[in-house]
Amino acid sequence: MNPAESYILEQPEPFRGILLHLQSVIEHAVPGVDLKYKYRIPFYYLDGKPFCYLNQSKDYVDLGFWSAVHLTVHLEHMTTTGRKMMRSLRYKSLEEINNEILIDVLNDAFSVRDQGFWKK
C-alpha cells in the first residue's frame, strides 16, 4: 500500500469515509490521475502536474484544487479561507457531499488543464 492510501485508511471516522468516497469519485471522474503522497498528504497528479489534494484537518476534509484561480463553477461552495490561490471543497460529513457539485468541479478543473492554465 502506498503512503497516500495509508494516510486515508489511518484517519478516524467520519473522515476516513469522506476521504474514501472522494478518492473513488476522483479516480472515476478524472481519467489518468495518479495518487501520490506529497507534502504529507494525498495529492492527485495529472500529466506529471499537481491536480488536487486531500487533507483531513481539524474537523473537516479539504479537497483542494491546484488550478483554483481559474475555476468557474460552484465557487459559492468553495472556501479560500487563509489562502490566496487555492480553493477547496470542505466536508465535515459524508452526507454533505453533493456528487453533482463534486463532479462538476472536477470536470471544471480538468478543463482548466486542457486550456493550458496549469503552471508549468
Jmol script that loads the backbone (N, CA, C; Angstrom):
load data "model"
ATOM      1  N   MET A   1       0.852  -1.174   0.000  1.00  0.00           N
ATOM      2  CA  MET A   1       0.000   0.000   0.000  1.00  0.00           C
ATOM      3  C   MET A   1       0.900   1.239   0.000  1.00  0.00           C
ATOM      4  N   ASN A   2       0.544   2.226  -0.829  1.00  0.00           N
ATOM      5  CA  ASN A   2       1.375   3.423  -0.866  1.00  0.00           C
ATOM      6  C   ASN A   2       1.022   4.361   0.296  1.00  0.00           C
ATOM      7  N   PRO A   3       1.902   5.311   0.628  1.00  0.00           N
ATOM      8  CA  PRO A   3       1.663   6.192   1.776  1.00  0.00           C
ATOM      9  C   PRO A   3       0.377   7.021   1.679  1.00  0.00           C
ATOM     10  N   ALA A   4      -0.025   7.392   0.483  1.00  0.00           N
ATOM     11  CA  ALA A   4      -1.267   8.157   0.328  1.00  0.00           C
ATOM     12  C   ALA A   4      -2.473   7.316   0.745  1.00  0.00           C
ATOM     13  N   GLU A   5      -2.490   6.059   0.339  1.00  0.00           N
ATOM     14  CA  GLU A   5      -3.578   5.167   0.732  1.00  0.00           C
ATOM     15  C   GLU A   5      -3.550   4.916   2.239  1.00  0.00           C
ATOM     16  N   SER A   6      -2.357   4.762   2.800  1.00  0.00           N
ATOM     17  CA  SER A   6      -2.223   4.584   4.247  1.00  0.00           C
ATOM     18  C   SER A   6      -2.772   5.793   4.994  1.00  0.00           C
ATOM     19  N   TYR A   7      -2.452   6.984   4.516  1.00  0.00           N
ATOM     20  CA  TYR A   7      -2.957   8.224   5.118  1.00  0.00           C
ATOM     21  C   TYR A   7      -4.485   8.176   5.204  1.00  0.00           C
ATOM     22  N   ILE A   8      -5.120   7.821   4.101  1.00  0.00           N
ATOM     23  CA  ILE A   8      -6.584   7.781   4.047  1.00  0.00           C
ATOM     24  C   ILE A   8      -7.137   6.755   5.024  1.00  0.00           C
ATOM     25  N   LEU A   9      -6.583   5.560   5.001  1.00  0.00           N
ATOM     26  CA  LEU A   9      -7.105   4.477   5.844  1.00  0.00           C
ATOM     27  C   LEU A   9      -6.832   4.684   7.329  1.00  0.00           C
ATOM     28  N   GLU A  10      -5.837   5.477   7.675  1.00  0.00           N
ATOM     29  CA  GLU A  10      -5.482   5.710   9.079  1.00  0.00           C
ATOM     30  C   GLU A  10      -6.299   6.819   9.733  1.00  0.00           C
ATOM     31  N   GLN A  11      -7.111   7.529   8.959  1.00  0.00           N
ATOM     32  CA  GLN A  11      -7.909   8.615   9.534  1.00  0.00           C
ATOM     33  C   GLN A  11      -9.094   8.046  10.308  1.00  0.00           C
ATOM     34  N   PRO A  12      -9.481   8.716  11.394  1.00  0.00           N
ATOM     35  CA  PRO A  12     -10.665   8.252  12.135  1.00  0.00           C
ATOM     36  C   PRO A  12     -11.937   8.585  11.350  1.00  0.00           C
ATOM     37  N   GLU A  13     -13.011   7.874  11.687  1.00  0.00           N
ATOM     38  CA  GLU A  13     -14.310   8.209  11.095  1.00  0.00           C
ATOM     39  C   GLU A  13     -14.797   9.511  11.715  1.00  0.00           C
ATOM     40  N   PRO A  14     -15.513  10.347  11.019  1.00  0.00           N
ATOM     41  CA  PRO A  14     -16.097  10.136   9.697  1.00  0.00           C
ATOM     42  C   PRO A  14     -15.143  10.477   8.546  1.00  0.00           C
ATOM     43  N   PHE A  15     -13.922  10.926   8.886  1.00  0.00           N
ATOM     44  CA  PHE A  15     -13.002  11.427   7.858  1.00  0.00           C
ATOM     45  C   PHE A  15     -12.533  10.336   6.899  1.00  0.00           C
ATOM     46  N   ARG A  16     -12.314   9.128   7.403  1.00  0.00           N
ATOM     47  CA  ARG A  16     -11.909   8.030   6.522  1.00  0.00           C
ATOM     48  C   ARG A  16     -12.973   7.784   5.458  1.00  0.00           C
ATOM     49  N   GLY A  17     -14.232   7.760   5.849  1.00  0.00           N
ATOM     50  CA  GLY A  17     -15.323   7.551   4.899  1.00  0.00           C
ATOM     51  C   GLY A  17     -15.407   8.662   3.867  1.00  0.00           C
ATOM     52  N   ILE A  18     -15.222   9.897   4.314  1.00  0.00           N
ATOM     53  CA  ILE A  18     -15.229  11.038   3.394  1.00  0.00           C
ATOM     54  C   ILE A  18     -14.088  10.899   2.397  1.00  0.00           C
ATOM     55  N   LEU A  19     -12.895  10.629   2.904  1.00  0.00           N
ATOM     56  CA  LEU A  19     -11.714  10.501   2.041  1.00  0.00           C
ATOM     57  C   LEU A  19     -11.859   9.357   1.048  1.00  0.00           C
ATOM     58  N   LEU A  20     -12.368   8.225   1.499  1.00  0.00           N
ATOM     59  CA  LEU A  20     -12.556   7.084   0.598  1.00  0.00           C
ATOM     60  C   LEU A  20     -13.567   7.412  -0.495  1.00  0.00           C
ATOM     61  N   HIS A  21     -14.630   8.106  -0.130  1.00  0.00           N
ATOM     62  CA  HIS A  21     -15.632   8.492  -1.122  1.00  0.00           C
ATOM     63  C   HIS A  21     -15.022   9.454  -2.142  1.00  0.00           C
ATOM     64  N   LEU A  22     -14.314  10.468  -1.665  1.00  0.00           N
ATOM     65  CA  LEU A  22     -13.680  11.424  -2.574  1.00  0.00           C
ATOM     66  C   LEU A  22     -12.680  10.725  -3.487  1.00  0.00           C
ATOM     67  N   GLN A  23     -11.905   9.807  -2.920  1.00  0.00           N
ATOM     68  CA  GLN A  23     -10.932   9.054  -3.716  1.00  0.00           C
ATOM     69  C   GLN A  23     -11.640   8.309  -4.845  1.00  0.00           C
ATOM     70  N   SER A  24     -12.714   7.647  -4.528  1.00  0.00           N
ATOM     71  CA  SER A  24     -13.459   6.883  -5.525  1.00  0.00           C
ATOM     72  C   SER A  24     -14.010   7.782  -6.631  1.00  0.00           C
ATOM     73  N   VAL A  25     -14.618   8.898  -6.251  1.00  0.00           N
ATOM     74  CA  VAL A  25     -15.201   9.797  -7.247  1.00  0.00           C
ATOM     75  C   VAL A  25     -14.109  10.398  -8.129  1.00  0.00           C
ATOM     76  N   ILE A  26     -13.025  10.871  -7.518  1.00  0.00           N
ATOM     77  CA  ILE A  26     -11.936  11.473  -8.297  1.00  0.00           C
ATOM     78  C   ILE A  26     -11.390  10.475  -9.306  1.00  0.00           C
ATOM     79  N   GLU A  27     -11.112   9.255  -8.860  1.00  0.00           N
ATOM     80  CA  GLU A  27     -10.496   8.264  -9.734  1.00  0.00           C
ATOM     81  C   GLU A  27     -11.426   7.808 -10.854  1.00  0.00           C
ATOM     82  N   HIS A  28     -12.733   7.907 -10.652  1.00  0.00           N
ATOM     83  CA  HIS A  28     -13.679   7.550 -11.708  1.00  0.00           C
ATOM     84  C   HIS A  28     -13.983   8.721 -12.633  1.00  0.00           C
ATOM     85  N   ALA A  29     -13.921   9.946 -12.113  1.00  0.00           N
ATOM     86  CA  ALA A  29     -14.316  11.119 -12.900  1.00  0.00           C
ATOM     87  C   ALA A  29     -13.176  11.726 -13.710  1.00  0.00           C
ATOM     88  N   VAL A  30     -11.943  11.525 -13.248  1.00  0.00           N
ATOM     89  CA  VAL A  30     -10.806  12.179 -13.899  1.00  0.00           C
ATOM     90  C   VAL A  30      -9.869  11.119 -14.475  1.00  0.00           C
ATOM     91  N   PRO A  31      -9.895  10.935 -15.795  1.00  0.00           N
ATOM     92  CA  PRO A  31      -9.046   9.905 -16.397  1.00  0.00           C
ATOM     93  C   PRO A  31      -7.563  10.237 -16.253  1.00  0.00           C
ATOM     94  N   GLY A  32      -6.797   9.225 -15.862  1.00  0.00           N
ATOM     95  CA  GLY A  32      -5.348   9.367 -15.828  1.00  0.00           C
ATOM     96  C   GLY A  32      -4.757   9.973 -14.578  1.00  0.00           C
ATOM     97  N   VAL A  33      -5.562  10.204 -13.523  1.00  0.00           N
ATOM     98  CA  VAL A  33      -4.985  10.769 -12.303  1.00  0.00           C
ATOM     99  C   VAL A  33      -4.106   9.732 -11.614  1.00  0.00           C
ATOM    100  N   ASP A  34      -3.082  10.229 -10.939  1.00  0.00           N
ATOM    101  CA  ASP A  34      -2.122   9.378 -10.251  1.00  0.00           C
ATOM    102  C   ASP A  34      -2.039   9.834  -8.800  1.00  0.00           C
ATOM    103  N   LEU A  35      -2.379   8.951  -7.858  1.00  0.00           N
ATOM    104  CA  LEU A  35      -2.360   9.279  -6.437  1.00  0.00           C
ATOM    105  C   LEU A  35      -0.948   9.142  -5.893  1.00  0.00           C
ATOM    106  N   LYS A  36      -0.440  10.246  -5.339  1.00  0.00           N
ATOM    107  CA  LYS A  36       0.897  10.268  -4.743  1.00  0.00           C
ATOM    108  C   LYS A  36       0.797  10.819  -3.336  1.00  0.00           C
ATOM    109  N   TYR A  37       1.893  10.724  -2.612  1.00  0.00           N
ATOM    110  CA  TYR A  37       1.964  11.269  -1.257  1.00  0.00           C
ATOM    111  C   TYR A  37       3.000  12.377  -1.262  1.00  0.00           C
ATOM    112  N   LYS A  38       2.516  13.634  -1.239  1.00  0.00           N
ATOM    113  CA  LYS A  38       3.386  14.807  -1.277  1.00  0.00           C
ATOM    114  C   LYS A  38       2.984  15.748  -0.150  1.00  0.00           C
ATOM    115  N   TYR A  39       3.949  16.402   0.429  1.00  0.00           N
ATOM    116  CA  TYR A  39       3.683  17.372   1.496  1.00  0.00           C
ATOM    117  C   TYR A  39       2.905  16.745   2.656  1.00  0.00           C
ATOM    118  N   ARG A  40       3.098  15.449   2.848  1.00  0.00           N
ATOM    119  CA  ARG A  40       2.483  14.653   3.918  1.00  0.00           C
ATOM    120  C   ARG A  40       0.967  14.500   3.800  1.00  0.00           C
ATOM    121  N   ILE A  41       0.451  14.644   2.550  1.00  0.00           N
ATOM    122  CA  ILE A  41      -0.971  14.422   2.282  1.00  0.00           C
ATOM    123  C   ILE A  41      -1.129  13.771   0.906  1.00  0.00           C
ATOM    124  N   PRO A  42      -2.277  13.127   0.659  1.00  0.00           N
ATOM    125  CA  PRO A  42      -2.538  12.564  -0.668  1.00  0.00           C
ATOM    126  C   PRO A  42      -2.722  13.674  -1.709  1.00  0.00           C
ATOM    127  N   PHE A  43      -1.986  13.573  -2.796  1.00  0.00           N
ATOM    128  CA  PHE A  43      -2.045  14.522  -3.901  1.00  0.00           C
ATOM    129  C   PHE A  43      -2.328  13.752  -5.181  1.00  0.00           C
ATOM    130  N   TYR A  44      -3.279  14.232  -5.948  1.00  0.00           N
ATOM    131  CA  TYR A  44      -3.508  13.660  -7.268  1.00  0.00           C
ATOM    132  C   TYR A  44      -2.726  14.472  -8.284  1.00  0.00           C
ATOM    133  N   TYR A  45      -2.024  13.756  -9.153  1.00  0.00           N
ATOM    134  CA  TYR A  45      -1.266  14.370 -10.235  1.00  0.00           C
ATOM    135  C   TYR A  45      -1.879  13.945 -11.559  1.00  0.00           C
ATOM    136  N   LEU A  46      -1.771  14.826 -12.520  1.00  0.00           N
ATOM    137  CA  LEU A  46      -2.273  14.568 -13.860  1.00  0.00           C
ATOM    138  C   LEU A  46      -1.222  15.087 -14.826  1.00  0.00           C
ATOM    139  N   ASP A  47      -0.772  14.215 -15.696  1.00  0.00           N
ATOM    140  CA  ASP A  47       0.285  14.579 -16.645  1.00  0.00           C
ATOM    141  C   ASP A  47       1.521  15.130 -15.928  1.00  0.00           C
ATOM    142  N   GLY A  48       1.821  14.565 -14.759  1.00  0.00           N
ATOM    143  CA  GLY A  48       3.007  14.965 -14.008  1.00  0.00           C
ATOM    144  C   GLY A  48       2.877  16.263 -13.240  1.00  0.00           C
ATOM    145  N   LYS A  49       1.678  16.868 -13.215  1.00  0.00           N
ATOM    146  CA  LYS A  49       1.470  18.140 -12.518  1.00  0.00           C
ATOM    147  C   LYS A  49       0.405  17.961 -11.436  1.00  0.00           C
ATOM    148  N   PRO A  50       0.513  18.714 -10.334  1.00  0.00           N
ATOM    149  CA  PRO A  50      -0.498  18.611  -9.270  1.00  0.00           C
ATOM    150  C   PRO A  50      -1.886  18.979  -9.798  1.00  0.00           C
ATOM    151  N   PHE A  51      -2.871  18.194  -9.413  1.00  0.00           N
ATOM    152  CA  PHE A  51      -4.251  18.432  -9.827  1.00  0.00           C
ATOM    153  C   PHE A  51      -5.113  18.841  -8.628  1.00  0.00           C
ATOM    154  N   CYS A  52      -5.126  17.991  -7.600  1.00  0.00           N
ATOM    155  CA  CYS A  52      -5.884  18.288  -6.386  1.00  0.00           C
ATOM    156  C   CYS A  52      -5.292  17.500  -5.228  1.00  0.00           C
ATOM    157  N   TYR A  53      -5.700  17.863  -4.028  1.00  0.00           N
ATOM    158  CA  TYR A  53      -5.192  17.161  -2.841  1.00  0.00           C
ATOM    159  C   TYR A  53      -6.321  16.891  -1.863  1.00  0.00           C
ATOM    160  N   LEU A  54      -6.073  15.937  -0.982  1.00  0.00           N
ATOM    161  CA  LEU A  54      -6.991  15.585   0.091  1.00  0.00           C
ATOM    162  C   LEU A  54      -6.285  15.835   1.416  1.00  0.00           C
ATOM    163  N   ASN A  55      -6.955  16.537   2.326  1.00  0.00           N
ATOM    164  CA  ASN A  55      -6.328  16.838   3.606  1.00  0.00           C
ATOM    165  C   ASN A  55      -7.366  16.822   4.714  1.00  0.00           C
ATOM    166  N   GLN A  56      -7.147  15.989   5.711  1.00  0.00           N
ATOM    167  CA  GLN A  56      -8.002  15.995   6.895  1.00  0.00           C
ATOM    168  C   GLN A  56      -7.366  16.953   7.891  1.00  0.00           C
ATOM    169  N   SER A  57      -8.112  17.976   8.282  1.00  0.00           N
ATOM    170  CA  SER A  57      -7.605  18.999   9.178  1.00  0.00           C
ATOM    171  C   SER A  57      -8.704  19.389  10.152  1.00  0.00           C
ATOM    172  N   LYS A  58      -8.367  19.496  11.398  1.00  0.00           N
ATOM    173  CA  LYS A  58      -9.336  19.867  12.433  1.00  0.00           C
ATOM    174  C   LYS A  58     -10.561  18.962  12.346  1.00  0.00           C
ATOM    175  N   ASP A  59     -11.728  19.538  12.013  1.00  0.00           N
ATOM    176  CA  ASP A  59     -12.961  18.746  11.983  1.00  0.00           C
ATOM    177  C   ASP A  59     -13.555  18.660  10.580  1.00  0.00           C
ATOM    178  N   TYR A  60     -12.694  18.649   9.555  1.00  0.00           N
ATOM    179  CA  TYR A  60     -13.179  18.590   8.183  1.00  0.00           C
ATOM    180  C   TYR A  60     -12.133  17.966   7.271  1.00  0.00           C
ATOM    181  N   VAL A  61     -12.584  17.676   6.055  1.00  0.00           N
ATOM    182  CA  VAL A  61     -11.700  17.215   4.985  1.00  0.00           C
ATOM    183  C   VAL A  61     -11.747  18.260   3.879  1.00  0.00           C
ATOM    184  N   ASP A  62     -10.587  18.666   3.423  1.00  0.00           N
ATOM    185  CA  ASP A  62     -10.469  19.583   2.294  1.00  0.00           C
ATOM    186  C   ASP A  62     -10.140  18.806   1.036  1.00  0.00           C
ATOM    187  N   LEU A  63     -10.851  19.118  -0.032  1.00  0.00           N
ATOM    188  CA  LEU A  63     -10.466  18.689  -1.373  1.00  0.00           C
ATOM    189  C   LEU A  63     -10.020  19.968  -2.066  1.00  0.00           C
ATOM    190  N   GLY A  64      -8.712  20.176  -2.111  1.00  0.00           N
ATOM    191  CA  GLY A  64      -8.160  21.416  -2.630  1.00  0.00           C
ATOM    192  C   GLY A  64      -7.735  21.289  -4.080  1.00  0.00           C
ATOM    193  N   PHE A  65      -7.866  22.384  -4.803  1.00  0.00           N
ATOM    194  CA  PHE A  65      -7.558  22.386  -6.229  1.00  0.00           C
ATOM    195  C   PHE A  65      -6.376  23.289  -6.532  1.00  0.00           C
ATOM    196  N   TRP A  66      -5.452  22.731  -7.281  1.00  0.00           N
ATOM    197  CA  TRP A  66      -4.213  23.402  -7.631  1.00  0.00           C
ATOM    198  C   TRP A  66      -4.450  24.592  -8.553  1.00  0.00           C
ATOM    199  N   SER A  67      -5.308  24.442  -9.526  1.00  0.00           N
ATOM    200  CA  SER A  67      -5.577  25.487 -10.526  1.00  0.00           C
ATOM    201  C   SER A  67      -6.818  26.292 -10.152  1.00  0.00           C
ATOM    202  N   ALA A  68      -7.054  26.479  -8.893  1.00  0.00           N
ATOM    203  CA  ALA A  68      -8.309  27.035  -8.394  1.00  0.00           C
ATOM    204  C   ALA A  68      -8.595  28.450  -8.870  1.00  0.00           C
ATOM    205  N   VAL A  69      -7.581  29.223  -9.135  1.00  0.00           N
ATOM    206  CA  VAL A  69      -7.799  30.605  -9.558  1.00  0.00           C
ATOM    207  C   VAL A  69      -8.554  30.665 -10.889  1.00  0.00           C
ATOM    208  N   HIS A  70      -8.515  29.587 -11.662  1.00  0.00           N
ATOM    209  CA  HIS A  70      -9.180  29.549 -12.963  1.00  0.00           C
ATOM    210  C   HIS A  70     -10.505  28.790 -12.948  1.00  0.00           C
ATOM    211  N   LEU A  71     -10.907  28.280 -11.795  1.00  0.00           N
ATOM    212  CA  LEU A  71     -12.170  27.547 -11.729  1.00  0.00           C
ATOM    213  C   LEU A  71     -13.341  28.506 -11.869  1.00  0.00           C
ATOM    214  N   THR A  72     -14.425  28.005 -12.455  1.00  0.00           N
ATOM    215  CA  THR A  72     -15.567  28.873 -12.745  1.00  0.00           C
ATOM    216  C   THR A  72     -16.901  28.354 -12.219  1.00  0.00           C
ATOM    217  N   VAL A  73     -16.984  27.108 -11.797  1.00  0.00           N
ATOM    218  CA  VAL A  73     -18.273  26.552 -11.369  1.00  0.00           C
ATOM    219  C   VAL A  73     -18.317  26.325  -9.864  1.00  0.00           C
ATOM    220  N   HIS A  74     -19.479  26.541  -9.311  1.00  0.00           N
ATOM    221  CA  HIS A  74     -19.769  26.272  -7.897  1.00  0.00           C
ATOM    222  C   HIS A  74     -18.796  26.958  -6.937  1.00  0.00           C
ATOM    223  N   LEU A  75     -18.343  28.126  -7.280  1.00  0.00           N
ATOM    224  CA  LEU A  75     -17.413  28.853  -6.409  1.00  0.00           C
ATOM    225  C   LEU A  75     -18.056  29.178  -5.058  1.00  0.00           C
ATOM    226  N   GLU A  76     -19.379  29.287  -5.050  1.00  0.00           N
ATOM    227  CA  GLU A  76     -20.089  29.567  -3.801  1.00  0.00           C
ATOM    228  C   GLU A  76     -19.989  28.412  -2.804  1.00  0.00           C
ATOM    229  N   HIS A  77     -19.608  27.230  -3.270  1.00  0.00           N
ATOM    230  CA  HIS A  77     -19.443  26.066  -2.396  1.00  0.00           C
ATOM    231  C   HIS A  77     -17.987  25.858  -1.962  1.00  0.00           C
ATOM    232  N   MET A  78     -17.113  26.722  -2.441  1.00  0.00           N
ATOM    233  CA  MET A  78     -15.684  26.544  -2.173  1.00  0.00           C
ATOM    234  C   MET A  78     -15.209  27.581  -1.162  1.00  0.00           C
ATOM    235  N   THR A  79     -14.168  27.203  -0.427  1.00  0.00           N
ATOM    236  CA  THR A  79     -13.587  28.107   0.554  1.00  0.00           C
ATOM    237  C   THR A  79     -12.172  28.504   0.138  1.00  0.00           C
ATOM    238  N   THR A  80     -11.824  29.726   0.478  1.00  0.00           N
ATOM    239  CA  THR A  80     -10.467  30.224   0.240  1.00  0.00           C
ATOM    240  C   THR A  80      -9.843  30.696   1.549  1.00  0.00           C
ATOM    241  N   THR A  81     -10.475  30.437   2.660  1.00  0.00           N
ATOM    242  CA  THR A  81     -10.050  30.929   3.961  1.00  0.00           C
ATOM    243  C   THR A  81      -8.558  30.759   4.180  1.00  0.00           C
ATOM    244  N   GLY A  82      -7.881  31.883   4.376  1.00  0.00           N
ATOM    245  CA  GLY A  82      -6.449  31.864   4.670  1.00  0.00           C
ATOM    246  C   GLY A  82      -5.558  31.573   3.484  1.00  0.00           C
ATOM    247  N   ARG A  83      -6.116  31.536   2.285  1.00  0.00           N
ATOM    248  CA  ARG A  83      -5.323  31.212   1.091  1.00  0.00           C
ATOM    249  C   ARG A  83      -5.586  32.227   0.001  1.00  0.00           C
ATOM    250  N   LYS A  84      -4.566  32.482  -0.805  1.00  0.00           N
ATOM    251  CA  LYS A  84      -4.701  33.434  -1.903  1.00  0.00           C
ATOM    252  C   LYS A  84      -5.015  32.741  -3.219  1.00  0.00           C
ATOM    253  N   MET A  85      -4.390  31.613  -3.474  1.00  0.00           N
ATOM    254  CA  MET A  85      -4.501  30.958  -4.785  1.00  0.00           C
ATOM    255  C   MET A  85      -5.351  29.689  -4.768  1.00  0.00           C
ATOM    256  N   MET A  86      -5.451  29.039  -3.655  1.00  0.00           N
ATOM    257  CA  MET A  86      -6.112  27.741  -3.591  1.00  0.00           C
ATOM    258  C   MET A  86      -7.575  27.912  -3.171  1.00  0.00           C
ATOM    259  N   ARG A  87      -8.411  26.995  -3.663  1.00  0.00           N
ATOM    260  CA  ARG A  87      -9.805  26.877  -3.242  1.00  0.00           C
ATOM    261  C   ARG A  87     -10.042  25.412  -2.919  1.00  0.00           C
ATOM    262  N   SER A  88     -10.982  25.189  -2.029  1.00  0.00           N
ATOM    263  CA  SER A  88     -11.280  23.797  -1.715  1.00  0.00           C
ATOM    264  C   SER A  88     -12.755  23.613  -1.421  1.00  0.00           C
ATOM    265  N   LEU A  89     -13.184  22.398  -1.661  1.00  0.00           N
ATOM    266  CA  LEU A  89     -14.478  21.934  -1.186  1.00  0.00           C
ATOM    267  C   LEU A  89     -14.205  21.347   0.190  1.00  0.00           C
ATOM    268  N   ARG A  90     -15.015  21.697   1.171  1.00  0.00           N
ATOM    269  CA  ARG A  90     -14.760  21.286   2.550  1.00  0.00           C
ATOM    270  C   ARG A  90     -15.951  20.483   3.058  1.00  0.00           C
ATOM    271  N   TYR A  91     -15.637  19.337   3.660  1.00  0.00           N
ATOM    272  CA  TYR A  91     -16.692  18.434   4.127  1.00  0.00           C
ATOM    273  C   TYR A  91     -16.451  18.007   5.572  1.00  0.00           C
ATOM    274  N   LYS A  92     -17.529  18.055   6.366  1.00  0.00           N
ATOM    275  CA  LYS A  92     -17.471  17.589   7.753  1.00  0.00           C
ATOM    276  C   LYS A  92     -18.169  16.244   7.934  1.00  0.00           C
ATOM    277  N   SER A  93     -18.963  15.858   6.939  1.00  0.00           N
ATOM    278  CA  SER A  93     -19.639  14.562   6.993  1.00  0.00           C
ATOM    279  C   SER A  93     -19.828  14.036   5.572  1.00  0.00           C
ATOM    280  N   LEU A  94     -20.010  12.750   5.471  1.00  0.00           N
ATOM    281  CA  LEU A  94     -20.240  12.113   4.175  1.00  0.00           C
ATOM    282  C   LEU A  94     -21.531  12.632   3.535  1.00  0.00           C
ATOM    283  N   GLU A  95     -22.518  12.921   4.374  1.00  0.00           N
ATOM    284  CA  GLU A  95     -23.811  13.391   3.875  1.00  0.00           C
ATOM    285  C   GLU A  95     -23.721  14.774   3.224  1.00  0.00           C
ATOM    286  N   GLU A  96     -22.714  15.558   3.557  1.00  0.00           N
ATOM    287  CA  GLU A  96     -22.549  16.899   2.982  1.00  0.00           C
ATOM    288  C   GLU A  96     -22.084  16.858   1.527  1.00  0.00           C
ATOM    289  N   ILE A  97     -21.562  15.729   1.088  1.00  0.00           N
ATOM    290  CA  ILE A  97     -21.006  15.648  -0.269  1.00  0.00           C
ATOM    291  C   ILE A  97     -22.135  15.568  -1.282  1.00  0.00           C
ATOM    292  N   ASN A  98     -22.171  16.542  -2.165  1.00  0.00           N
ATOM    293  CA  ASN A  98     -23.109  16.537  -3.279  1.00  0.00           C
ATOM    294  C   ASN A  98     -22.302  16.090  -4.496  1.00  0.00           C
ATOM    295  N   ASN A  99     -22.536  14.876  -4.956  1.00  0.00           N
ATOM    296  CA  ASN A  99     -21.732  14.317  -6.051  1.00  0.00           C
ATOM    297  C   ASN A  99     -21.851  15.116  -7.349  1.00  0.00           C
ATOM    298  N   GLU A 100     -22.998  15.720  -7.606  1.00  0.00           N
ATOM    299  CA  GLU A 100     -23.141  16.528  -8.817  1.00  0.00           C
ATOM    300  C   GLU A 100     -22.202  17.728  -8.777  1.00  0.00           C
ATOM    301  N   ILE A 101     -22.165  18.425  -7.652  1.00  0.00           N
ATOM    302  CA  ILE A 101     -21.266  19.571  -7.497  1.00  0.00           C
ATOM    303  C   ILE A 101     -19.825  19.109  -7.570  1.00  0.00           C
ATOM    304  N   LEU A 102     -19.515  18.032  -6.868  1.00  0.00           N
ATOM    305  CA  LEU A 102     -18.151  17.489  -6.851  1.00  0.00           C
ATOM    306  C   LEU A 102     -17.675  17.162  -8.262  1.00  0.00           C
ATOM    307  N   ILE A 103     -18.481  16.463  -9.020  1.00  0.00           N
ATOM    308  CA  ILE A 103     -18.096  16.069 -10.380  1.00  0.00           C
ATOM    309  C   ILE A 103     -18.013  17.290 -11.295  1.00  0.00           C
ATOM    310  N   ASP A 104     -18.922  18.255 -11.134  1.00  0.00           N
ATOM    311  CA  ASP A 104     -18.842  19.493 -11.923  1.00  0.00           C
ATOM    312  C   ASP A 104     -17.515  20.211 -11.675  1.00  0.00           C
ATOM    313  N   VAL A 105     -17.104  20.314 -10.411  1.00  0.00           N
ATOM    314  CA  VAL A 105     -15.853  20.999 -10.075  1.00  0.00           C
ATOM    315  C   VAL A 105     -14.657  20.212 -10.614  1.00  0.00           C
ATOM    316  N   LEU A 106     -14.679  18.888 -10.481  1.00  0.00           N
ATOM    317  CA  LEU A 106     -13.596  18.069 -11.034  1.00  0.00           C
ATOM    318  C   LEU A 106     -13.499  18.249 -12.550  1.00  0.00           C
ATOM    319  N   ASN A 107     -14.639  18.262 -13.224  1.00  0.00           N
ATOM    320  CA  ASN A 107     -14.641  18.468 -14.680  1.00  0.00           C
ATOM    321  C   ASN A 107     -14.127  19.853 -15.042  1.00  0.00           C
ATOM    322  N   ASP A 108     -14.496  20.855 -14.254  1.00  0.00           N
ATOM    323  CA  ASP A 108     -14.013  22.211 -14.496  1.00  0.00           C
ATOM    324  C   ASP A 108     -12.493  22.275 -14.323  1.00  0.00           C
ATOM    325  N   ALA A 109     -11.989  21.658 -13.262  1.00  0.00           N
ATOM    326  CA  ALA A 109     -10.535  21.639 -13.036  1.00  0.00           C
ATOM    327  C   ALA A 109      -9.826  20.889 -14.162  1.00  0.00           C
ATOM    328  N   PHE A 110     -10.429  19.827 -14.643  1.00  0.00           N
ATOM    329  CA  PHE A 110      -9.851  19.077 -15.758  1.00  0.00           C
ATOM    330  C   PHE A 110      -9.830  19.933 -17.024  1.00  0.00           C
ATOM    331  N   SER A 111     -10.903  20.683 -17.261  1.00  0.00           N
ATOM    332  CA  SER A 111     -10.951  21.530 -18.461  1.00  0.00           C
ATOM    333  C   SER A 111      -9.954  22.680 -18.362  1.00  0.00           C
ATOM    334  N   VAL A 112      -9.702  23.180 -17.158  1.00  0.00           N
ATOM    335  CA  VAL A 112      -8.683  24.217 -16.956  1.00  0.00           C
ATOM    336  C   VAL A 112      -7.328  23.689 -17.412  1.00  0.00           C
ATOM    337  N   ARG A 113      -7.068  22.432 -17.094  1.00  0.00           N
ATOM    338  CA  ARG A 113      -5.817  21.808 -17.529  1.00  0.00           C
ATOM    339  C   ARG A 113      -5.761  21.771 -19.050  1.00  0.00           C
ATOM    340  N   ASP A 114      -6.857  21.410 -19.666  1.00  0.00           N
ATOM    341  CA  ASP A 114      -6.911  21.330 -21.126  1.00  0.00           C
ATOM    342  C   ASP A 114      -6.741  22.690 -21.801  1.00  0.00           C
ATOM    343  N   GLN A 115      -7.119  23.756 -21.091  1.00  0.00           N
ATOM    344  CA  GLN A 115      -6.997  25.095 -21.662  1.00  0.00           C
ATOM    345  C   GLN A 115      -5.601  25.678 -21.477  1.00  0.00           C
ATOM    346  N   GLY A 116      -4.720  24.948 -20.816  1.00  0.00           N
ATOM    347  CA  GLY A 116      -3.341  25.399 -20.682  1.00  0.00           C
ATOM    348  C   GLY A 116      -3.102  26.383 -19.550  1.00  0.00           C
ATOM    349  N   PHE A 117      -4.002  26.455 -18.565  1.00  0.00           N
ATOM    350  CA  PHE A 117      -3.820  27.381 -17.461  1.00  0.00           C
ATOM    351  C   PHE A 117      -2.904  26.857 -16.369  1.00  0.00           C
ATOM    352  N   TRP A 118      -2.574  25.579 -16.449  1.00  0.00           N
ATOM    353  CA  TRP A 118      -1.724  24.991 -15.408  1.00  0.00           C
ATOM    354  C   TRP A 118      -0.355  25.624 -15.399  1.00  0.00           C
ATOM    355  N   LYS A 119       0.187  25.753 -14.191  1.00  0.00           N
ATOM    356  CA  LYS A 119       1.576  26.212 -14.081  1.00  0.00           C
ATOM    357  C   LYS A 119       2.492  25.152 -14.634  1.00  0.00           C
ATOM    358  N   LYS A 120       3.487  25.575 -15.339  1.00  0.00           N
ATOM    359  CA  LYS A 120       4.460  24.655 -15.923  1.00  0.00           C
ATOM    360  C   LYS A 120       5.478  24.268 -14.888  1.00  0.00           C
TER     361      LYS A 120
END
end "model"
wireframe off; spacefill off
backbone 0.3
color backbone group
